[in-house]
Amino acid sequence: MNRESGVEARKIKHRPAGRHGPIESIFPGIWFVRGSVKLPMLMPMKMARAMTIVRDAAGTLTLFNSMRLSEAGLAELETLGTVKNVVRIAGFHGRDDSFYRERYGATVYAIEGQRYVRSMSVDQPPSKDYMSADVYLTEDTALPVCNAQLKVFSTSTPPEALVLLDRDGGILIAGDSLQHTPKPDQYFNLPARVMMKKFGFFEPYAVGAGWLQFAAPARSDVRSVLELDFEHVLPGHGTPVIGHAKEKYRPTLEGELKGCHDQ
């Protein structure tokens, strides 16, 4: 579904770039970059996040889980191709989508039902929306990358999705749902290390504990990931899982999934 975004009622104030690492090549035409984000909480919590970059045959770049890069990082990004698309798959992400739209004229895609608000709470009046996407996606909408399909968690609030690339045995790009952070790294500050440990964040091949608690998807919806054919996962939090990813995530997906509800 297309919606004309038009000119925003007020100029969007972009968040500054956070600390991040180099842009790493994962597969031909696919890159991954890890960095940090400051959470919208009273205490100064910073945690790790990651962005995936996909280039098509024409040199067009599509960003998943967009993360604003430093000027040096943007210069490196521009050597890879032309930034044309930003795809928001995580309901609690999206803070840097507007930056890439303004900087490069990128088309912003989001999942139908996702909103752009400066809060972790989804119970916000429409007046709190600071922007809208250019295109809203359902599982029937064509993605701006070839040989890709969208898997939407329809019971998640806010909506969440995965993107499955039909290549190299199947590559899943995840937001908050599938994560892989066995231990804290340099992108977590001390308050985040303490808080995220309490949340059960530091686990390998995990379904996001915070996502399960706050978005409360149905167990059957989450477990339907196992119906997809994939070998690799590029998460929005953590490091890439290369090889046998489906079997590595299976024990967690077939487990308790605390925070889910029964549909």
Secondary structure, 3 states (H helix, E strand, C coil): CECCCCCCCCCCCCCCCCCECCCEEEECCEEEEEEEEECCCCCCCEEEEEEEEEECCCCEEEEECCCCCCHHHHHHHHCCCEEEEEECCCCCCCCCHHHHHHHHCCEEEEECCCCECCCCCCCCCHHHCCECCCEEECCCCCCCCCCEEEEEECCCCCCEEEEEECCCCCEEECCCCEEECCCCCCCCCHHHHHHHHHHCCCCCCEECHHHHHHHCCEHHHHHHHHHCCCCEEECCCECCEECCHHHHHHHHHCCCCCCCECC
